[in-house]
Amino acid sequence: MSGKLIDGKAFSERVRARVADAVSGMASAGVVPGLAVVLVGEDPASQVYVRSKGKRTVEAGMRSFEHRLPATASQAELLAMVEQLNADPQVHGILVQLPLPSQIDSAAVIGAIDPAKDVDGFHPVNAGLLATGQDALVPCTPLGCLLLLRDHLGDLSGADAVVIGRSNIVGKPMAQLLLRDSCTVTVAHSRTRDLAATVRRADIVIAAVGRPEMVTGDWVRPGATVIDVGINRVPNPAKGGDSTRLVGDCDFDSCAAVAGAITPVPGGVGPMTIACLLANTAVAAARAHGLDVPEDLTA
């Protein structure tokens, strides 16, 4: 490997420390940020994720509220819970864990969350604010990618960035954030002609397409910075049986051989997502109470 490893786990610990400092400052003004997480059903991966969020929330000095509904819950029941949390002054951030059971319309639930408490940054109001350059709560994964890039590269102004993937959760908000930092941005996707050539011209590559090891080293310009958002579970024949391993959207070994820097999977972007969820909760609490918003926690 020649490229520098961007350690998302270590950097996320620094971001969480910044959050804890901000929360400590708010406490002196009588404000304790609160994050409410709603889990519908018994999905094992979601349960692990929710537990981890709760632990990190408390460690940062914030209140953690956890609400569970059975997998059979109706959309009306979930919307009633969201409305209750919208009205609760102790709750500054609301996160409804996705995916939701098939009987519930995710878009309707996201749209029911108070945009000022939408710490996932998925509400159409926050998407519109981000697109028009105004203060918004930004989706956690792209925010984490941006903070990693700023920490590694410093000023991003003028950089040529390619975002592979156009999802509402990562691709589109990532492009908006990079534009805001004065990058020249291309959003590439499955219909892009000669995707490899498009990626090869970039100073910054954000891979967020959900296809295991799709981006190979011959796609990457020597010295480019590669942020791999993908988390894909694939078979691991070396260990036999039904064992699996986690890989990103980039073929790590070949990309790392030419990139100037690259995030690993796991241990890259993943830890940043929860850190940025905590940052968004602190920012939402500060705005709700008219306190100074910590600039190092925002886009």
GISUL-V35684 format. One record per pair of residues at least 12 apart in sequence whose C-alpha atoms are under 6 Angstrom apart, sorted by the first residue. I is the first residue (numbers start at 0). J is the second residue. Records with the same first field share a line. If there is no record, write none. Layout:
# GISUL-V35684
I=J  J
This chain:
# GISUL-V35684
0=255  256
1=256
2=255  258  259  260
3=260
4=260  261  262
5=261  262
6=267
7=266  267  268
8=266  270
11=270  271  274
15=274
18=278
19=59
31=61
32=61  284
33=61  62  63  89  90  91
34=63  90  92
35=64  65  93
36=65  94  95
37=66  67  95  96
38=67  96
39=67  68  69  70
40=69  70
74=103
85=113
91=116  283  284
92=116  118  280
93=116  117
109=122
110=122
118=279
119=138
120=136  137  138
139=272  275  276
140=272
141=169  173
143=271  272
156=180  181  182
157=181  182
158=182
159=182  183  201  202
160=183  184  201  202  203  204
161=184  185  186  201  204
162=186  187  205
163=187  188  206  207
164=188  207  208
195=218
199=218  219  220
202=223
203=223  224
204=225
205=226
206=227  228
207=228  229
209=229
210=248
211=231  247  248
212=247  248  249  250
213=248  249
214=249  250
215=250  254
216=253  254
221=257  258
222=258  259
223=258  259
224=259  260  261
225=261
226=261  262
227=262
228=268
229=247  248
230=246  247
231=245  246  247
232=244  245
246=264
247=264
278=296
